[in-house]
């Protein structure tokens, strides 16, 4: 993590073209040595213990999320939302509360009025959120205020830097900072599953600093983790320089075959909706074509939900398990300790 922190300290002083060129060299090397675990990680298709499937008996889940990193992305939010609506989908838009742009309340209202979700994306988007626990807890207080103000229940840190224990100090229903497999990220260790899972409240969280007097997570029991399972657009098109979306399609087919969750994270900052792309853009038609592919190939076979809806589904199943465990304890019957503290949702 030392070199990761050093990178984010130096990043503001390095020209974007040079950063992109250096990252392209790095990811090309990573790709060569990661062929056995990317884009598909063998074993990640195994469902959680007790898994009973998706709502309405659907074959798999389909979830769309968008992270808005800068002003250019903010300016394109409505275009991207309208594209989603045109294709018959809804998604979540994650905004940086104290970043390089201000999020108009009118935009958040427009999104929610049209069936979209608003989430919180880090605090500053500078790579320093988890620099220390004390620093994180101070920032968590401000993040919690934005969660309340925006009526948001979801969180995703910048650059997928994460600490799932510390994240329990946020008043959230779900976090989405992990992935089944993505060796190109600063924290490349994946969770090895294409299913959502439950992060239970831990003893570490119970002993959290007095800097944060807010209750941990919305229900105090834990939160749902939603790993993204398709390669991010910036990685696929800007770093790996793919010219088609075939990797998205092939991975989506594999996830659908195994009944998992297709969760895609894209950025309006990098999508070009008309005109010629610059060095930090890709044609939005690649995203639109992927939506059309899923819509036509798997019509009526997938459950399309917002992240908060997926989290609600998983939380409800987890609450049932916890209630059952409490009843067993009260009746004096034998029970499995894993029933109360399982890290993977037994749905």
JOKA-V648532 format. One record per backbone hydrogen bond with DSSP energy under -0.5 kcal/mol. CO is the residue of the C=O (numbers start at 1). NH is the residue of the N-H. Records with the same first field share a line. If there is no record, write none. Layout:
BEGIN
CO: NH  NH
END
This chain:
BEGIN
1: 5
2: 6
3: 7
4: 8
5: 9
6: 10
7: 11
10: 13
11: 14
15: 19
16: 20
17: 21
18: 22
19: 23
20: 24
21: 25
22: 26
23: 27
24: 28
25: 29
26: 30
27: 31
28: 32
29: 33
31: 34
34: 37  38
36: 42
40: 42
41: 44
43: 46
44: 194
48: 51
54: 57
55: 58
58: 54
60: 303
61: 262
62: 305
63: 264
64: 92
65: 266
66: 68  94
67: 69
68: 96
70: 74
71: 75
72: 76
73: 76
74: 77
76: 80
77: 81
78: 82
79: 83
80: 84
81: 85
82: 86
83: 87
84: 89
85: 88
91: 117
92: 66  94
93: 95  119
94: 68
95: 97  121
96: 99
101: 99
102: 104
104: 107  108
105: 109
106: 110
107: 111
108: 112
109: 113
110: 114
111: 114  116
112: 115
117: 93
119: 95
120: 122  156
123: 98
128: 131
132: 136
133: 137
134: 138
135: 139
136: 140
137: 141
138: 142
139: 143
140: 144
141: 145
142: 146
143: 147
144: 148
145: 149
146: 150
147: 152
148: 151
153: 173  174
154: 120
155: 176
156: 122
157: 160
158: 161
163: 167
165: 168
166: 169
167: 170
170: 172  217
172: 218
173: 224
174: 155
175: 226
178: 228
179: 191  192
180: 192
182: 185
186: 188
188: 182
194: 261
197: 225
198: 200
199: 223
202: 206
203: 207
204: 207
205: 208
209: 212
211: 213
216: 220
221: 201
223: 199
224: 175  226
225: 197  227
228: 180
232: 236
233: 237  238
234: 238  239
235: 240
236: 242
245: 249
246: 250
247: 251
248: 252
249: 253
250: 254
251: 255
252: 256
253: 257
254: 258
255: 259  260
256: 259
260: 61  262
261: 263
262: 63  264
263: 229  230
264: 65  266
265: 233
266: 67
267: 270  271
268: 271
270: 282
271: 273
272: 284
278: 281
282: 272
283: 286  287
284: 288
285: 289
286: 290
287: 291
288: 292
289: 293
290: 294
291: 295
292: 296
293: 297
294: 298
296: 299
298: 301  302
301: 59  60
302: 304
303: 62  305
306: 309  310
307: 311
308: 312
309: 313
310: 314
311: 315
312: 316
313: 317
314: 318
315: 319
316: 320
317: 321
318: 322
319: 323
320: 324
321: 325
322: 326
323: 327
324: 328
325: 329
326: 330
327: 331
328: 332  333
329: 332
335: 337
336: 339  340
337: 340  341
338: 342
345: 347
END
